[in-house]
Amino acid sequence: MLVRSHGDQALLSNFVITPMAFLGGTFFPVDRLPEWARLAVDLIPLTHASRTIRQAFLGQTVDVWRLVLLAIMGLLAFLIAVSLTRKAVD
């Protein structure tokens, strides 16, 4: 509801989604980042999704708490989206 054109969507992608992909541990291990950066990276949902997918793919035990955290983050994002949509309609 906040994006008015395709150009705005590209800006959103360039400044939000792309950095999340790079910082979320998708392309490199976040274990080598400084402690303060690792704390910030743990706030990115893609970090937990990447780790969970990697664990499942490698046959490791999937951390259930990451799945719970992803569900909570998804619920919060959904509630924010509903709120923004209601404001845009009004």
C-alpha positions in Angstrom: 0.0 0.0 0.0 3.0 2.3 0.4 4.5 1.6 -3.0 2.9 3.8 -5.7 4.9 2.7 -8.8 7.3 0.1 -10.1 10.1 2.6 -9.5 9.2 2.7 -5.8 9.2 -1.0 -5.7 12.7 -1.1 -7.2 13.9 1.3 -4.5 12.3 -0.9 -1.8 14.1 -3.9 -3.2 17.4 -2.2 -3.6 17.5 -0.7 -0.1 15.7 -3.3 2.0 15.5 -6.7 0.4 19.0 -6.9 -1.2 20.9 -5.9 2.0 18.8 -8.4 3.9 19.9 -11.2 1.5 23.6 -10.3 1.9 23.5 -9.7 5.6 21.2 -12.6 6.4 23.9 -15.3 5.9 22.5 -16.4 2.6 25.8 -16.0 0.7 28.4 -16.1 3.5 28.6 -17.3 7.1 27.7 -14.6 9.7 29.9 -16.3 12.3 32.8 -14.2 11.1 31.0 -10.9 11.7 31.8 -8.8 14.8 29.6 -9.5 17.8 27.6 -6.2 17.4 26.9 -7.1 13.8 25.8 -10.6 14.6 23.3 -9.2 17.1 21.9 -6.9 14.4 21.8 -9.7 11.8 19.8 -11.8 14.2 16.9 -9.3 13.8 16.7 -10.1 10.1 14.1 -12.9 9.5 16.1 -14.1 6.5 19.0 -15.0 8.8 16.8 -17.5 10.6 15.2 -18.8 7.5 18.6 -19.4 5.8 20.0 -21.2 8.9 16.8 -23.4 9.1 16.9 -24.3 5.4 20.6 -25.0 5.6 20.1 -27.3 8.7 17.3 -29.2 7.0 19.3 -29.6 3.7 22.4 -30.9 5.5 20.3 -33.4 7.5 21.0 -31.7 10.8 18.4 -31.2 13.6 16.3 -28.1 12.8 16.2 -25.6 15.6 12.5 -25.4 16.5 13.0 -22.1 18.3 14.0 -20.6 15.0 10.8 -21.7 13.5 8.8 -20.2 16.4 10.8 -17.0 16.0 10.0 -16.9 12.3 6.3 -17.5 13.0 6.3 -14.6 15.5 8.1 -12.3 13.0 5.7 -13.3 10.3 2.7 -12.6 12.5 4.1 -9.2 13.4 4.7 -8.4 9.8 1.2 -9.5 8.9 -0.3 -7.3 11.7 1.7 -4.3 10.5 0.6 -4.9 6.9 -3.1 -5.1 7.9 -2.7 -1.9 9.9 -1.1 -0.1 7.0 -3.7 -1.4 4.6 -6.5 -0.2 6.8 -4.9 3.3 7.0 -4.5 3.4 3.2 -8.1 2.5 2.7 -9.4 5.2 5.1 
